[in-house]
Amino acid sequence: MDAAKATGASRITVKDHLRALTEQGHLTLGPLLRA
């Protein structure tokens, strides 16, 4: 794993994770909070 690739991948991964966690969080936590 190259440091450059790892850094670039981590940046994209972090953004994707934040979006995914936010979307999944709303979808999963929404019903749980309502229940």
PyMOL Python script that loads the backbone (N, CA, C, O; Angstrom):
from pymol import cmd

cmd.read_pdbstr("""\
ATOM      1  N   MET A   1       0.850  -1.203   0.000  1.00  0.00           N
ATOM      2  CA  MET A   1       0.000   0.000   0.000  1.00  0.00           C
ATOM      3  C   MET A   1       0.883   1.249   0.000  1.00  0.00           C
ATOM      4  O   MET A   1       1.695   1.443   0.905  1.00  0.00           O
ATOM      5  N   ASP A   2       0.720   2.080  -1.004  1.00  0.00           N
ATOM      6  CA  ASP A   2       1.511   3.311  -1.052  1.00  0.00           C
ATOM      7  C   ASP A   2       0.891   4.362  -0.146  1.00  0.00           C
ATOM      8  O   ASP A   2      -0.330   4.442  -0.013  1.00  0.00           O
ATOM      9  N   ALA A   3       1.742   5.162   0.471  1.00  0.00           N
ATOM     10  CA  ALA A   3       1.250   6.197   1.384  1.00  0.00           C
ATOM     11  C   ALA A   3       0.300   7.138   0.642  1.00  0.00           C
ATOM     12  O   ALA A   3      -0.740   7.529   1.172  1.00  0.00           O
ATOM     13  N   ALA A   4       0.669   7.492  -0.584  1.00  0.00           N
ATOM     14  CA  ALA A   4      -0.163   8.400  -1.373  1.00  0.00           C
ATOM     15  C   ALA A   4      -1.529   7.772  -1.641  1.00  0.00           C
ATOM     16  O   ALA A   4      -2.564   8.418  -1.480  1.00  0.00           O
ATOM     17  N   LYS A   5      -1.515   6.507  -2.051  1.00  0.00           N
ATOM     18  CA  LYS A   5      -2.782   5.824  -2.330  1.00  0.00           C
ATOM     19  C   LYS A   5      -3.601   5.691  -1.053  1.00  0.00           C
ATOM     20  O   LYS A   5      -4.813   5.905  -1.062  1.00  0.00           O
ATOM     21  N   ALA A   6      -2.940   5.340   0.037  1.00  0.00           N
ATOM     22  CA  ALA A   6      -3.645   5.165   1.312  1.00  0.00           C
ATOM     23  C   ALA A   6      -4.268   6.487   1.742  1.00  0.00           C
ATOM     24  O   ALA A   6      -5.406   6.527   2.211  1.00  0.00           O
ATOM     25  N   THR A   7      -3.504   7.578   1.576  1.00  0.00           N
ATOM     26  CA  THR A   7      -4.016   8.891   1.977  1.00  0.00           C
ATOM     27  C   THR A   7      -5.203   9.286   1.104  1.00  0.00           C
ATOM     28  O   THR A   7      -6.245   9.706   1.608  1.00  0.00           O
ATOM     29  N   GLY A   8      -5.036   9.148  -0.213  1.00  0.00           N
ATOM     30  CA  GLY A   8      -6.115   9.505  -1.129  1.00  0.00           C
ATOM     31  C   GLY A   8      -7.337   8.649  -0.871  1.00  0.00           C
ATOM     32  O   GLY A   8      -8.461   9.151  -0.858  1.00  0.00           O
ATOM     33  N   ALA A   9      -7.124   7.359  -0.664  1.00  0.00           N
ATOM     34  CA  ALA A   9      -8.234   6.441  -0.420  1.00  0.00           C
ATOM     35  C   ALA A   9      -8.914   6.793   0.894  1.00  0.00           C
ATOM     36  O   ALA A   9     -10.140   6.760   0.998  1.00  0.00           O
ATOM     37  N   SER A  10      -8.108   7.131   1.899  1.00  0.00           N
ATOM     38  CA  SER A  10      -8.678   7.444   3.213  1.00  0.00           C
ATOM     39  C   SER A  10      -9.540   8.700   3.119  1.00  0.00           C
ATOM     40  O   SER A  10     -10.605   8.779   3.732  1.00  0.00           O
ATOM     41  N   ARG A  11      -9.070   9.679   2.349  1.00  0.00           N
ATOM     42  CA  ARG A  11      -9.849  10.918   2.211  1.00  0.00           C
ATOM     43  C   ARG A  11     -11.212  10.611   1.599  1.00  0.00           C
ATOM     44  O   ARG A  11     -12.248  11.029   2.117  1.00  0.00           O
ATOM     45  N   ILE A  12     -11.195   9.870   0.484  1.00  0.00           N
ATOM     46  CA  ILE A  12     -12.447   9.523  -0.188  1.00  0.00           C
ATOM     47  C   ILE A  12     -13.282   8.625   0.719  1.00  0.00           C
ATOM     48  O   ILE A  12     -14.500   8.778   0.814  1.00  0.00           O
ATOM     49  N   THR A  13     -12.610   7.686   1.383  1.00  0.00           N
ATOM     50  CA  THR A  13     -13.324   6.748   2.253  1.00  0.00           C
ATOM     51  C   THR A  13     -14.002   7.494   3.390  1.00  0.00           C
ATOM     52  O   THR A  13     -15.149   7.209   3.733  1.00  0.00           O
ATOM     53  N   VAL A  14     -13.291   8.445   3.970  1.00  0.00           N
ATOM     54  CA  VAL A  14     -13.863   9.214   5.085  1.00  0.00           C
ATOM     55  C   VAL A  14     -15.124   9.935   4.626  1.00  0.00           C
ATOM     56  O   VAL A  14     -16.156   9.885   5.295  1.00  0.00           O
ATOM     57  N   LYS A  15     -15.035  10.604   3.481  1.00  0.00           N
ATOM     58  CA  LYS A  15     -16.202  11.324   2.960  1.00  0.00           C
ATOM     59  C   LYS A  15     -17.337  10.347   2.689  1.00  0.00           C
ATOM     60  O   LYS A  15     -18.485  10.597   3.055  1.00  0.00           O
ATOM     61  N   ASP A  16     -17.006   9.232   2.043  1.00  0.00           N
ATOM     62  CA  ASP A  16     -18.031   8.229   1.729  1.00  0.00           C
ATOM     63  C   ASP A  16     -18.622   7.667   3.011  1.00  0.00           C
ATOM     64  O   ASP A  16     -19.833   7.467   3.107  1.00  0.00           O
ATOM     65  N   HIS A  17     -17.759   7.409   4.008  1.00  0.00           N
ATOM     66  CA  HIS A  17     -18.247   6.855   5.277  1.00  0.00           C
ATOM     67  C   HIS A  17     -19.163   7.858   5.962  1.00  0.00           C
ATOM     68  O   HIS A  17     -20.212   7.484   6.487  1.00  0.00           O
ATOM     69  N   LEU A  18     -18.774   9.128   5.961  1.00  0.00           N
ATOM     70  CA  LEU A  18     -19.594  10.157   6.604  1.00  0.00           C
ATOM     71  C   LEU A  18     -20.962  10.206   5.932  1.00  0.00           C
ATOM     72  O   LEU A  18     -21.992  10.274   6.602  1.00  0.00           O
ATOM     73  N   ARG A  19     -20.959  10.170   4.607  1.00  0.00           N
ATOM     74  CA  ARG A  19     -22.239  10.200   3.883  1.00  0.00           C
ATOM     75  C   ARG A  19     -23.040   8.940   4.166  1.00  0.00           C
ATOM     76  O   ARG A  19     -24.240   8.999   4.432  1.00  0.00           O
ATOM     77  N   ALA A  20     -22.360   7.796   4.107  1.00  0.00           N
ATOM     78  CA  ALA A  20     -23.033   6.513   4.336  1.00  0.00           C
ATOM     79  C   ALA A  20     -23.575   6.449   5.756  1.00  0.00           C
ATOM     80  O   ALA A  20     -24.723   6.059   5.972  1.00  0.00           O
ATOM     81  N   LEU A  21     -22.745   6.833   6.724  1.00  0.00           N
ATOM     82  CA  LEU A  21     -23.180   6.783   8.128  1.00  0.00           C
ATOM     83  C   LEU A  21     -24.349   7.736   8.342  1.00  0.00           C
ATOM     84  O   LEU A  21     -25.293   7.423   9.068  1.00  0.00           O
ATOM     85  N   THR A  22     -24.278   8.905   7.700  1.00  0.00           N
ATOM     86  CA  THR A  22     -25.362   9.876   7.848  1.00  0.00           C
ATOM     87  C   THR A  22     -26.654   9.320   7.259  1.00  0.00           C
ATOM     88  O   THR A  22     -27.707   9.363   7.894  1.00  0.00           O
ATOM     89  N   GLU A  23     -26.559   8.792   6.024  1.00  0.00           N
ATOM     90  CA  GLU A  23     -27.748   8.232   5.376  1.00  0.00           C
ATOM     91  C   GLU A  23     -28.258   7.027   6.151  1.00  0.00           C
ATOM     92  O   GLU A  23     -29.448   6.938   6.450  1.00  0.00           O
ATOM     93  N   GLN A  24     -27.359   6.094   6.479  1.00  0.00           N
ATOM     94  CA  GLN A  24     -27.761   4.893   7.213  1.00  0.00           C
ATOM     95  C   GLN A  24     -28.270   5.288   8.593  1.00  0.00           C
ATOM     96  O   GLN A  24     -29.237   4.714   9.095  1.00  0.00           O
ATOM     97  N   GLY A  25     -27.607   6.281   9.208  1.00  0.00           N
ATOM     98  CA  GLY A  25     -28.009   6.725  10.542  1.00  0.00           C
ATOM     99  C   GLY A  25     -29.446   7.214  10.527  1.00  0.00           C
ATOM    100  O   GLY A  25     -30.232   6.865  11.408  1.00  0.00           O
ATOM    101  N   HIS A  26     -29.797   8.025   9.527  1.00  0.00           N
ATOM    102  CA  HIS A  26     -31.161   8.548   9.439  1.00  0.00           C
ATOM    103  C   HIS A  26     -32.142   7.406   9.194  1.00  0.00           C
ATOM    104  O   HIS A  26     -33.226   7.368   9.777  1.00  0.00           O
ATOM    105  N   LEU A  27     -31.747   6.471   8.321  1.00  0.00           N
ATOM    106  CA  LEU A  27     -32.654   5.370   7.981  1.00  0.00           C
ATOM    107  C   LEU A  27     -32.828   4.417   9.157  1.00  0.00           C
ATOM    108  O   LEU A  27     -33.942   3.975   9.439  1.00  0.00           O
ATOM    109  N   THR A  28     -31.724   4.094   9.851  1.00  0.00           N
ATOM    110  CA  THR A  28     -31.798   3.112  10.941  1.00  0.00           C
ATOM    111  C   THR A  28     -32.225   3.755  12.251  1.00  0.00           C
ATOM    112  O   THR A  28     -33.061   3.207  12.969  1.00  0.00           O
ATOM    113  N   LEU A  29     -31.654   4.918  12.567  1.00  0.00           N
ATOM    114  CA  LEU A  29     -31.980   5.574  13.839  1.00  0.00           C
ATOM    115  C   LEU A  29     -33.378   6.188  13.796  1.00  0.00           C
ATOM    116  O   LEU A  29     -34.039   6.301  14.828  1.00  0.00           O
ATOM    117  N   GLY A  30     -33.825   6.580  12.616  1.00  0.00           N
ATOM    118  CA  GLY A  30     -35.155   7.176  12.490  1.00  0.00           C
ATOM    119  C   GLY A  30     -36.232   6.280  13.081  1.00  0.00           C
ATOM    120  O   GLY A  30     -36.907   6.695  14.024  1.00  0.00           O
ATOM    121  N   PRO A  31     -36.422   5.065  12.565  1.00  0.00           N
ATOM    122  CA  PRO A  31     -37.433   4.129  13.074  1.00  0.00           C
ATOM    123  C   PRO A  31     -37.196   3.788  14.536  1.00  0.00           C
ATOM    124  O   PRO A  31     -38.149   3.649  15.302  1.00  0.00           O
ATOM    125  N   LEU A  32     -35.929   3.651  14.935  1.00  0.00           N
ATOM    126  CA  LEU A  32     -35.627   3.290  16.330  1.00  0.00           C
ATOM    127  C   LEU A  32     -36.057   4.413  17.263  1.00  0.00           C
ATOM    128  O   LEU A  32     -36.632   4.160  18.322  1.00  0.00           O
ATOM    129  N   LEU A  33     -35.780   5.657  16.871  1.00  0.00           N
ATOM    130  CA  LEU A  33     -36.155   6.789  17.722  1.00  0.00           C
ATOM    131  C   LEU A  33     -37.676   6.928  17.762  1.00  0.00           C
ATOM    132  O   LEU A  33     -38.244   7.298  18.790  1.00  0.00           O
ATOM    133  N   ARG A  34     -38.324   6.632  16.653  1.00  0.00           N
ATOM    134  CA  ARG A  34     -39.791   6.739  16.610  1.00  0.00           C
ATOM    135  C   ARG A  34     -40.432   5.625  17.419  1.00  0.00           C
ATOM    136  O   ARG A  34     -41.467   5.831  18.052  1.00  0.00           O
ATOM    137  N   ALA A  35     -39.818   4.436  17.402  1.00  0.00           N
ATOM    138  CA  ALA A  35     -40.390   3.281  18.101  1.00  0.00           C
ATOM    139  C   ALA A  35     -40.443   3.536  19.602  1.00  0.00           C
ATOM    140  O   ALA A  35     -40.895   2.675  20.358  1.00  0.00           O
TER     141      ALA A  35
END
""", "prot")
cmd.dss("prot")
cmd.show_as("cartoon", "prot")
cmd.util.cbc("prot")
cmd.orient("prot")
